[in-house]
Amino acid sequence: MNGRCTIDGTIQHVIFQNEENGYTVLRLVTGDGEAVTVVGTIPCAAPGENLIVTGQWVSHPVHGEQVQADQVERHMPTTENEILDYLSSGIIKGVGPATADRLVQMFGVHTLAVLEDEPEELAKVKGITPKRAREICESYRYLTGMRRLLEFLSLNDLPLSLALQLYRRYGAGALETLKANPYMLVDEIYGVDFAVMDEIALSMGMAGDSGRRMEAAVLFELSHNLNNGHVFLPRDKLIGAAVQLIDCPADLIEAALDNLISRGNVKCERVAKVEACYLRRLYEAEIYVTEKLQRMMQCHADRLDYVANRVDQILEQIEEEQQVTYAPAQRRAVELAARQGVVLLTGGPGTGKTTSVRGILAMLDRMGCTTLLMAPTGRAAKRLGELCGREAQTVHRALGMIWKEDAVVFQKNEKEPLQAEAVIVDEMSMVDLPLMSALLAAVKDSCRLVMVGDPDQLPSVGPGNVFGDLIRSGRVETVSLTEIFRQAEASAIVRAAHAVNQGALPELRNQPNSDFFFMRRRDPLAAVDLVVELCGTRLPQNMGIESGQIQVLCPTRRGEWGTWAMNRALQAALNPPGPEKRQKIWGEAVFRTGDRVMQVRNNYDVLWTRNDGVTGSGIFNGDVGVVEDIEPGGELLTIRFDDRTAVYTADMLSELELAYAVTVHKSQGSEYRAVVLTALPAAPALMVRGVLYTGITRARELLVVVGDDAALGRMAENDRQQRRYSGLRWRLRNSGKDEKG
């Protein structure tokens, strides 16, 4: 069997059901008696229920042919036997087989109607009190509400997984809320494309010039552009984008924008001669970051403790203990960390950032400060902890991030701040504005904050350019390490990075015993073949570097040499199928035990267990793990992410991609023993210096660049950076006051 199909039948048996996300495996019996296995998002499914399922036939290695459902039309059972099976399944709280039998005996084919509309009648059944009758009816109404919501989603070809999200937030009124404002699904929490919801809303009778449609277009443009790094949009550009989005007169959009501003959904303020329009939460985050940093800097300007006045003496002791002699800039970094509330430390590879951070940490220890080490990603935090010889955490973990009512909540905040006198954050270029706001909310005004990073790397994926704005504001004490130390200068990787940073092509002539090699391949297929050979045989055999320690980086996902094509080739070579390996086919992807995989969007609901037995939730965009096990039925996959293990249900596989090759953007914050970097012509936005520089600086011991030297030259020369609309630099420069003149 193959292709799409539609099957009408009655649920015979529910094999598996995940209550958290509704993913279900069930047996459906058709009218002619054929039993079919169906998998998909079908919350609260129970025997006796009638389904019309539309989906794709797929072949399961254990269960054989089955239908992967993407549309489900549900009908409640109608005959007495079907109703009895349905109620006996335990789907309704408080109703077991015996109670189900009594209900059907009394009400017959009208049993379900009584459950929905006449709860008082249930009390006539032996053993059911009025209180229990109300509880049974509430449970049944939940199921009928969920069923109607699923019918609406299925009818409009929307993801069925939205049903549980909507029900958790809006309860029994979820469908009415959705019908009243279909555009709510465009919110980043739900992630439905605006064009899809616009078509649905118009088909439901919403007027093309309705204020709700206009407002939805404005809010969508502001939310969508967060993905492009913009904290705000200039009013004229926002109006123009919304007009183009829904093809309507500009005056209607202007009126909708003014209504949103008057209600406080959008904040509008003049920033550096631009009329800036913000989503309210981004506006509040930018104001808060500005004001909090001012308080922290002022707090330490007002007082210098005794130890801070003995910095020179303590520095000499630290140099002796660590057997180093600080360069002037490194010495200044340690001094400033002792004397100032907020310090920025910047520098490229080989300039001594790590030595400086160790010195700062030793100084803060001498001052009696409780110091926390943080980084935006797990890999960056692990590396920081190893370099400094103590525990480091992700910012999210340190702040106690939890997922509550479809929103991120940090348990550490102004009411319950971190118990730390100092915080050091590495890889600051990755920190976006919302995370910076959350971090500052969790530290006291008196806490010292040292932010470390390389401003020449790619900026954060999320909105803002926090590190760059802080540096360019001129308001925060900054130490820039520019001197390449002699031992680092011996590294061709370091020299290549600094050459690119200055707009020059690195030295491409290969030298014996070097840590950087260039291999020219201008044909994409030849480049892919060479990368596979390097990872599979040449580097493991000739350099003693295992395949698992090699990371392939590509500027692009698409094309013959992008990550999609590269991962398929690398999987076939490094982890081919075998009788001892289980695998799960999901759409066009195949996941196999031993595969390296990456989470490609934040999922705050994924439960994990750490090696020490501690449990928690949340796997984030960019986290890389290995498929450890696939249960025989193929419905559960166990994945290890460094020191944590998580179990994925099959429907969650849309959030995973193979990670033998990842984009340079996804590699931010990580460092690998060996990197194979591809460089061939790609989209203009990717052929830039920041992408090349970031890719080069991910390699710790060995870098092999495969590609076109002409493409490399164009990337090194092109310092074009996409402008990000952000008011943080302006606010810091102007002390948060309105611009004069």
N, C-alpha and C positions, 0 to 999 in steps of 0.2 A: 504494500500500500504506500502511496505517496501523494503529495499535494494537499490542498485544502479540502476540508470536508465539513458537513453539518450533520450532527447526530442527535436524534430525539430519543430520550429514554428516561427510565426511573432509577434513582440511586439505589443500588443493592447493598453496597458496603463502602464505608469510608475507611480507607487503608491508613492514611496519614493526614493529619491536619495541624498546621502551625497556628496557634491561637493569636500569636503576635502580629502576623502579617497575612493570615488567611490562606496561605499556600496549602493546597489540598491534593491528595491522590485518592481517587475513588473508582469504584466499579459501577458502570452504568449499563443497565439492561434495556435493549431496544425493544420495540414492539414485536419483532419477530424472534425474540429470545436470545439475540446475540449479546454477549458480555464484552464491553469495551472499557479499557483503562483510560481514565481522563486525568490530566494533571493541569493545575492552574490556580489562579486566585479565586477561590469560591468559599468565602467565609461562611461559617455556621451551616455547612452542608450536612444533611442527615438522610438516612435511608427513608424511602417513601416519597422523597421530593422529586418532582419532574423537572428535567433540564433539557434545553435545546442548546447544544454546544457547537460553536464554530471554532475551528482551529486547524492545526497542521499535524499530519501524521508524522511521527518520529519513531525511530527504532531504538529501543532500550536494550542494553546488553543482557539484562537479567529478565525484565518483564516483557520483552518483545515489543510488538507494535503498540503504540499508545497515541492518544490525541493530546497535543499541547494546546490548551484552550486559550483563546484571547477574547472571545465573546461568549457570554453565558446568559441565556434567558431562563429565568426560574419560574416554575409554577408550583403552587402548593398542591399536595395530594388531594384527590377528590373522592376516591372510593373509601369505604370503611377500612378495608385491609391496608391500603396505603397510609391512611391517617393513623391507624394503629401502629404500623411500622415506624412512622415518623415520630410519634409521641413516645414510643417505647425506647427510642435510641438514646434518650437522656438529653436531647438537644434543648429541652425546656427545663430550667431549674425547678426542682420540686415535683417533677413528673417522671415516674419510673414505669416499668411494664405493667404493674398491678393497677396503678392509678390511671394509666393510659387505657387499660381495658375497661375500667369502670366509666371513664368519660365517654368512650365510643359507644358503650352499651346504652348510656343514657341519651346522648345527643346525636349519635349516628353520623351521617355525612355533614351535619351542621356543626360538628364539634369545633372546628377551627373558627367559624364565625362567632360562636359563643365565646371562645377564648379572647377574641379581639374586641367584641362589642358588648358582651353581657357578663362581666366578671361576677356579678352577684349570683348568677345562675349556678356557678361552680360550687357554691356552698351547699347546694342541694345534694351533691355527690357525697356518699359516705366517706368519712375520713378527711374531708377538706373543710377547714375552718374559714371564716371570712377573711382573716389575715392571709392565710395561705392562698386563697383564691386570688387576692390582689397581687401577691408576689408572682403567681403563675402567669397571670395576665400581663404583668409588666415585662416578664421575660419573653413572652410570646410577641408582645408589641415591639420589643427590640429586634426580634428576628424578622418580623414583617417590615419594619422600617429599613433594616439592612437589605432585605430582598428588593424593596422598591428602589433603594439607592443604587444597588447593583444593576437593576434593570435600566435605570436612567444612564448609568455609565456605559453599559454595554450597547444600548441603543445608539449612543453618540460616539462609539468607538474610542472611549476614554479608558485609561488604565484601571482595571478593576481593583488594583491595590489601593486606590485612593479611598475606597469605601471605609476601611478601618480608620484611616487618618481623619476623615471627615466626621465619622461617628464618635471618635475619641474627643474631638473638639466641640461638636455641636449636638451630640446625642440624638434623640428622636427627631429633632428639628433639622437634621442635616440636609435632607432633600429639599425642604422648603427654603432653607437658607441658600442652598445652591441655585435653585430655580429663580430666587429673587435677585441673585447677583452671580451669574455664571462666571464672570470675570475673576471671581475670587480664586479660581484654580490657576490663574496666571502667576499668583504669588510664588516666590522662590521656594516656599515650603512644599508646594505641590508640583511646580515645574512644568505645567502644561503650556505649550506654545500659544502665544497670543492669537495668532491667525486661526488656530483650531478653535479656541474658545469664542473668538469673534464670530466665526461662521455659525457655531452652535447657538450663540445668543441671538443672532439675527434670525435664525430659523425658528427660534422660540417666540418670535414676535417683538423683540426689542427694536425700537426705532433706530434707524441709522444715525439720527442726529440727537439721540438721547444724551442727557448730561452724564448718565452713568457710563455710557460707552466712551465719551470724551475723557472723563476722569480716569477710566481704566487705561486708556492709551497713554496718558501723561504718566501715570504711576508705573506702567510697564516700561516706558523709555527710561525712567530714572532707575528702576530696578535692574533692567537689562544692562545698562551701562556701568553698573557696579562690576560686571564681569570684564569690562574693558579698563578697569582701574579707576574710573571717575567717581569722585566723592559727590560732586554736584555737576549740573549742566547749566551753561549760560541760558538765560530765559529764551533768547531768540533761537538758539539751537534746539532747545527742548521743544518749543512750539513747532519749529520746522520739521523735526523728526516725527512728532505725533501726527502732524498733518499728512506727512508722507505715508505713515503707517496705515491710517484708515481712510485716506483720501477724502478729507472734509475741509470746510472753510476754516481759515486760521482764527477768525473771531470766535468760533465755537470752542476751539481749543483754549484760547486765551481766557474765555469766561470760565471754562472748567478748571483751568489752572488757578484762577483767582478764587474760585470756590474752595479748592483744596487748601490754598494758603489761608483763607479766612477760617477754615475749620482746624487748621494746624497740622493737617496731613503732610503738607509741603511747607518748608521754611524758605523764605526768599530774603536775601540780604546782599548788599553791595560789597563785593570782595575784589580789591585791586582793580577797580574800574569795570568790573563785570557784575551784572545782576545775576547772582548765583542762586539756583533752585536746588534744594536738597530734600531728600527724604528725611523726615523728622529725626529718625534715629541716627542717621549719619551726621546731621547738623549738631545734634546734642553730643555725639561722640567727639566731633572736632572741637567744639567749645570746651568740653570737659578736659580733653588732652592738653589743650592750651593752658587752661587755668590751673590744672593740677601740676604741670611741669613748672609753671611760674611759682607756685607755692613751694614746691620741693627745692627749687633753686634758691628762693629767698630764705627758706628755713635754715639752710646751711650758710648762707651769707651773713645771717644774723649772729651766728655763734660758731666758734672754732674750739673744739675740745682740746684738752691738754696734749693728748697723744698726737693729734694732727700738727701740733707745733713742734714735734720732735721728728718730723718726717725724714730729714736728712740722715739723722743718726740711725733710724730704723731701716732706712734703705740700705745703708752700708752693711747692716747685720743680715738683711735678706740676701744681698748679693753674695756674701760670704757663705751663707747656708746653702744657697742654690747653685753656688759656683758659677755665677754669671757676672758679667759687667754690662750694665745697661747702657745702651746708646742714649744720647740726650733726649730723643723723642720718647723712648720707652720710660726713661726716668720721669719725664714730665707726666706721662700717663699715670704712673703710680702715685706721684705727688698729688695730681688733681683728684684722683679717686679718694684720697685721704681728706682733701680740703673742701671738695665741692659736693653738692647734692646730686647733680646729674652730669655725667661725662659721656662723651662719644669717643670711641676708639676705632679708627678706620685703617685699612691697609690691605694690600693684595698679598698673594702668596710669597712666602720667603721674607717678609718684612718684619717678622718677630711679634705678631699678634699674640701667639700662644705664650711666649716668654713673658710678654707684658701682662697678660691675664693672670698668669701664675704669680707674678710680682704683686699685682693688685690684690689678689686673694690673700697672699701672705700678709700684706699691709693691713687689710681689713681684719684678719685674724688677730694681729698684734693690737689692733684698736678695740678688740673685744666684741666685734660685730658678728652676729649670727648672719651668715651669708648663704643665700640660695643661688644655685646655678640653674639656668634655664636655656632652652632653645625651642624654636617653633616646631621642629619635627623630632620623632623618636630617634632617628639615626644621628641627627645633629646633637641631640642631648647626650646620646651614648658616647659620641666622640669627645664632646666637651668634658664629660665625667672622666673618661680615660686619660685625657691630657692633663687634667687638674688633680687626679687622684682622689676624687670624692664624687658622691652621687650628684647627678644632674637630671632634671626632669623636663618634660615638655611643658610649655607654658600652660596648655590646657589642663594637664594633670595637676600641676602645682596650684592652679586656681580652682580645682575641684569641679571641673565641668560636668554637668549632667544634662540630660535631655528631658525636658518637662513640658508637657502639653504642646508638643510640636515646636518647641523653642529651646535654644541653648541657654542654660542658666549656669552661672558660676557661683559656687558656694562661698568662695572667698571674695569679699567685696568691702565696701566702706564700713558696713556694720560688723563684719567678721574678717578683719584684714589678716594678711600673712604675718606671722610672728618672725619677722626678719628685720635686721637693721641695715641690710644691704642686699641688693639683687644684681646679679650679672647675667645679661641676656646676650647670647651669641647668635650669629646669623640674622642680624636685625633687618637686613634687606628683605626678608621674607615676611616680616610682621606688618599686617595691614592695619587700617585705622580702627575697626571694631575690636580687634585683639589688643591693640595698644591701649584703648580705652578701658578694657576689662582688666588689663595688667595694672594700670595706674590706679584703678579703683580699689585694687586689692593690697596696695602698699600704703603705708602711713606717709604723711608729709615729711616726716623726719628720716625716712628711709633713703639710703644712698642707692642710686641707680646707675649702673655702668652698662652701656649698650655698645656691642662690638659687632663689626661687620665689614663687608666689602661693598662700597657704594657702586662699584662698576659692574656688579652682577645684575642679573635681571631683577626688576622690582617684584613686589609681592603679587600673588595671583589675585588677591582680594583688593578692595578699593583703597586708594591712597598710595602715597610714596613716602611713608613715614620717615624712614631713615634719611632719605635724600632731603626731605623738607627740613628735618631737624638740623642737618649739616648746613644747608644753604640759608637757614634763617639767621645765622650768625649770633643767635642768642644762647646757644648751649656750648659749653666748653668742649672743644674738639681737639683731639690729637690725631694727626694723620701720619702714619708710618709709611715712608717712601723709600727708605734705604733697603736695598736687597743685601742680606748678609752673605758673607763669603761662602759658607757651606751651602746655602740655598742657591746661590748663583751658579753652582756647579750643576744644578738640575736644568736640563733642557726644557722640562715642563714649565718651570718657573720663568725661564727666559722667554719661552714662547708666549706665555700669558702676558708678560709685560710688553712684549713687542706688539701683540694684538691690541693691548690697551692704549698704545701710542699710535695706533692706526697702521702699523707695519705688518707685513707678512712674516711669520716666523721663519727661521732657518730650516729649510726642508731637506737639506742634504743629510742623509742618515750617517751617523757616526757609531763606531763600535762602542759597546758598553754604555750607550745612551739610554735615557728613560723616555725618549720621545722619538717616534718614527713616523714617517709619512710614506704612504703607499698609493701611488697615482692610479686611479681607476675612473675613467670618465663615462663608461657604460654602466647604467644602474644595475643590470643583472650581474655583470662581472663584479661590481662592488659588493653585492649581496653574497655572491659565492665566496669572495675573499673573506668577508666578515665571518661567515660560517666556518671557513677553514681555520681562521685565526682562533676563534673561540673553541672549536672542537678539537683541534690537534696541535697547531703550531705553537700557540702560547703555552698550553699545558706541557707539551713535550720539550720545547726549547727554552722556556723561561721558568718552568716550574710553577706556573700559576694555574690553579684549577679553574675549570669553566665556571663554577659557582662564584668565583671571586672576580669575574670579568663582567663589566656592565657595558652593553652597547648603547650608545646615545645617538639619537637622530634629531635634527632640527624639526622634522615634520612627521606627522602621522600618515599622511597620504602618499600615494605614488608607489612606484616600483621599488623604491629604497626607503620608504617610510617605515614606521614602527609596525604597522599592520602586516606588511609583506615580510619584514625582517623577522618578526616573531614566529610566523608560520614556518619560515625556513630554519630558524634556530631550534624551535621545538622538535622539528623532524630530525634534526641532526643530534641534538643534545639529550632529548628525552623521547625517543621513538616508542611506539606502542609495543607491548610485550605481554605474554601470558600472565606475568606476575603483577601487571599494572592495571588497576581499574581506571576507567575514564568516564567522563560525563559529556555528552554532546549537548550544547546549548546554542541554538541558532546555528550560526556559521562557525562558532568557536568550539574547540575541544579542550577540556580540562582533564589533565592526567596526573596521577600521583607522581610527585617529584617536580611538577611544573613550578616555575617562579611566576608569581602573579602579583598584580597591583590593584588596590582599591582605587576606584576612579571617581568616587564622590563621597562626601561625608555621610556616614550612617551612624547615628548616635544610639541606635537600638541594638547593634550587634553586641552580644555578650561575649566576654573573654575571661580566661583564667590565666593568671601569671604563674610563672614557675614556682613562686613561693606560696601558691594557693590563694592569693588575693584575687577577688573577682571584680569585674567592672564592666562598663559598656562603652562602645564608641570605637569604630575603626574609621580612619580619616583618609581623605583624598591624598594619594601619594604613598600610603603605607604599603610596603612590599613584604610578601610572605611566600611560603612554600606549601603546596598541597601535600599534606602528610598522609591523608587517608580519604577514601571515598567508600561509604558503606555500600554493601552489595546491591541494594536497591537503587543506588545512585541519587537518592534524595538528600543526603547529608554529606557535606564535605568538611573535613577538618583541616584548618589552615593555620600554620605557625607564623606569627609576625614577631620576629626577634624573640623576646621573652614571654610572649603571650600566645595562647592558642584560642581560636574562635571556631565555632561550628556554623557553617552556612547551609541554609536550605537551598534547594535547587533554584527557586525563583529569585534568589539574591545574586545569581551569577551574572546578571546584567550589569552589576556594579564592579565586576572584576574583568581585568584584561591580563593577557600574558605579559610578563615583564622581563623577558630576556633582553628586549630592547625597549627603551622608554625615551620620551622626548626630553630635550635638554631642560625645558621648563619644569617637567616633573622631577628632574634630578636635583633641583635646588635643595640645599641643606644637607645633601648626602655627599659622602666621599667614598671612593671605591679604590681597592688595591690596583686594579687595572681598568682602563677605559678604552674602548674602541669607538671612536667618534667618526661618524660619516659626514661628509661635506660635499654635496652636489647641489646643483641649482634647485631652488625651491621658491615658494611664494615670497614676494618682496619683503613682507613684514618679518620674515624669518631670516633673511639674508643680511643680518645686522651684527655689529661688533659685540653687543651684549650677549647674543646667543653663543657665538664662538668663544668668547672669553669665559662664560659660565661653563661651557662644556669642557674646555681645557682644564679649568681649575677644579674639576671633580676628580681628577686622577691623582692618586697619592704616590704610586711607585712606577707606573708605566702608562704611557699614552700612545696609542696608535691611531693616526688619522688616515682614513681611507676616503679617497675622493678626488676632486678636481682642484688643482692648485689655483686655477683662475677663480673658481667659486670662493676659495679661501681668501684670496686677495680682495675680492669684492666685499666679503663680510668684514674683514679687518678695516677696510677704508670707510665703511658705512656706519657712521655713528648716529644715524637717525634714531631718535627715541620718540615713541608715541607720547604726545602730551597727555598728562593726566590732570584733570581738573580737581584741584585740591586747594583749600584755603588755609591749611595748617601753617605753611611757611609765612604767609602774609599776616596771619593772626599773631604768630610769635614775634614777628618783627614789629608789629604795631601794638603789642601788648593787649591784643584782643579788642582794641578800640576801633570805632568806625574810621575809615580812611578820610583824611583831611584833604580838601581841595580836589 
